[in-house]
């Protein structure tokens, strides 16, 4: 009997070890992912739903795009936000760069109004959060903490007073540029004119530090990134950017900047834009743009012919798909260069025309979390990526603001 019992013990132990060595199933990983999202807030850095409302209806009537119901024409609605486990969302109050001056200021105020009306219409789902503590309180109440992010310095019309008033309306970050330069900062996707930040641009960064507004360096040139990191005394964010070493796109963050993040404390919120994620999609997009440019030269005053030609090229050249695994590759790289404390998520849903396979709307975050778990990321590290890192940044920004406001009043600097 003792010999038989010993043999049984060996068999059971062997089976247990074999079972432990088996990779977790996809279902098990998804279950773990969803449990992590319930335990710790998943905070996304960038969603363009407010602009999608305007595109759907110029009057911005929320009833005409009621997100309490499924809205398959966009990437965001309440059922899918809940399915994705979203606990906090920075709603982008983007306005295009062809709006300048007072037109940009007014349009930005209208976008902020959309966010406030959204929260009023769906008070059981959304609540405005102005601080990290408020995000955690709202999350614990089972609602989605809603923050406001301005996308582009053109929204303030070169006015620190406008910046301060936007902060009072609830804005908690501002991207220094969008796709074009401002008079005081160079964009990543425009011809550099300043070599980074102009003196007034430095004043903007300093005033954002004073206010307690996150300095967002997505969309800006590497020189602007470097200047902002030199000037800012608080951690910065990249609300929706990826790693340039993984995919050489000008909207991505170079390693030289990633190496500066540990000292600053900032966070790169990895975005789900296929052309930023996948080298193959990036190359395909460039080829399509080159074909469009070629056709414009051949048919300078015939937009219909150009469109037909681009459509024919697209039909003959199937677009590759970016994958969840490729998104995780960017996270791996940022962890390697900057560290686990400097990664977040910023999907850019409803601001993109291409989508990543299995990461195509706000319900799909668990797929990415499951991929990180499959790669061996620990639960605590996943929580950092999904929200705890940006909460740490917000708390430090709030702390710096309190100190600065005890030392000086608001700036009287003007653009010259």
Helices and strands as residue ranges (DSSP letters): H 2-21, H 26-39, E 42-47, H 49-56, G 62-65, H 78-83, E 86-92, H 101-121, E 126-128, H 132-140, E 144-151, G 153-156, H 160-168, E 171-175, H 199-211, E 214-216, H 222-231, E 237-241, H 255-264, E 267-270, H 274-277, H 279-298, H 303-316, H 324-337, G 340-342, E 343-345, H 365-374, H 379-383, I 384-388, H 389-407
